[in-house]
């Protein structure tokens, strides 16, 4: 996690920013959702929009968003520094975010971190020399069922181990397309192997036991669990 | 009106009140850090936790929970005590134990509340976090490691000062208070965040490491660096004023104070006239009082009375002015004026020179037109009151004058004085706005009145006020905003030309031509001293400024912290300063100097004590009656008394205050104000102060 910082004055010169036409049209659409005088409500989506265009939140971005949202820049900067998903510094073409929180760690996140270090050759918070990827350590991204996992740009890559993570990172490094989702070929968060519960047909008396007695389904199943 | 019990005491509170406010009503003190009655509710320090029934089985924040019928609150139950103790432990986790080297020590909310509600030892053994200092300008020193993130400063700067430059960035452990880009706060009220800070994170930079609160003796007094007359407390150690703090006065400054009024006091130590001087062969040499008075008396006795003139300056007290006026009368000279800027103010018509609706009354207005004034610099406290009213909504503000970034949104009417004619004639859009308002307010500044066509501006402004219905039985929406603390007092005391006498402009003309041979400057420094020509100049005052520089005899008088003196603020509120420190050297109180001079020219005044002088003042104007201290004596507005207005000139209005930080001899002598001028006016020096060594060298 990047620690919050006071925005440096020089950033303005480093990274000029203006919404392009497509972004501006989208920004207007977002702003139109909120009543007049409440433009400030749009700060979060506007920042996201700007980050998609610019890659990170520079001082120029803060000021452009502040202007659209009719709010002082410091209020926008407070939001940027509150959420880790807004990048406060330049990042590579891909943002590799490795979860090291408790579930992923128990399931081998350290191995994923090792794979990343080997493939990208950088530490957390650093960008590869060729600008392909920035590797970050993140807290729980809410996919514990499929731990360990990595988020690359907008996609989750789940059920990784050292080998699959290495393959994934190589693909990213070389610019190949990668399939998002479970690397163990699980369907979403369904059980990894055979089903171990709810195996019986719910319409039979055995299978129907889990249906509450007063549910209409209980009456539908022959006899029910009375 | 919900009824509830707090600690078993039945309280009837207004609907919408919080538990904290209800507890304050009955004098039960609930500890707090983030809550402040003049700021929005944040609810983030959690120090005010209390036990409430009915409700969830956990403590609730008293500052944010509205009262309800039948609610039972315990502030001293085991649950509440344990909760506060826990909160205090959390607050102290990252708070350094540097009280011995912290300027807040001895007047620190955290210190006091840790004693009262905290634990006697710490269980915390990890490293404490450290936070980089922030640069907030020459007045506010930061030690952000001490910050407990109450966000009072953020809320003050955003809500009251109206310059949203501070914020809390990051989250959790990493949260920090900072400005957006690190630069000096551009507010004239920035010093107040030091008062608001409940810990030592924000402390006064000029006062850093100078004194401890328990060493100071505290005197309640009145500020005279602008015409608002804020209530202040002067803290002095020995015979030195160490700092000035605001004092609660709902009618005037609430509990705020402008940066100049707060921080210019170091100027009282520099450039002081601490003994009489007499000019000899072109240079001033130190002299005894006897010599100086003899030199003045000799000159006065040798000059025809109509060739003698007197001017009173911006910080002259009413006592000195009334005695000097009597002395001039005794000599037979009608040439005296307290309007050294030449403002077109009619001394015979009180309502024509007062801020009639009063400062607190701004909150009752529902439309405002500012004419030729920059309230942000001329009276930041009053400007904060306008902003307060603005925040309540439905308050259109038009500005016909030099400045529009007044910390609230205004309609810019340009800066052409002729617009006044259109307004008064109802031919301007904004005239309709004023007309539709029930209590419109026309605020006229010195930038509009202290100019050659000032009388015409006054006439038009009054016509406008009368035509839009600003004058009624219960509302006088015509207000003059002065810039000098002495002005209204001078007008009330009658320090104006007698019959056939010369006013400021005529006195200066006369001095230039040689018709006026002796000029008595009672602290008058804001005049063009080059125009005094060959005249013999007597300067009575406390600082070696423009007037003293030109003087032939200097009579050293006391500054406002060194005397018991009477001032009348722009509203017509008579207030008195109290002696906080004794005048330095051979300095005497101003009225005594004039009394002594009257004896030296053999026309002794009848007043021998301060009480005598004040009785004389009360004789001149009822405003000065002892019973009226601190109160406004309302003035009856006479319609049509301002004339019909004359020809307005095309020259745009310009505020007399071109640098907020240096407007008078005290602030011009102040090093703190010089630093502010560097940063805020010249835009320099801002970078240098960032180069801190970290040792607080």
Interface residues (C-beta under 8 A of the other chain):
Chain A: X1 X3 X4 X5 X6 X7 X8 X9 X59 X72 X73 X74 X75 X77 X78 X81 X82
Chain B: X134 X158 X164 X165 X166 X167 X168 X169 X170 X171 X174 X175 X176 X178 X179 X180 X181 X182 X183
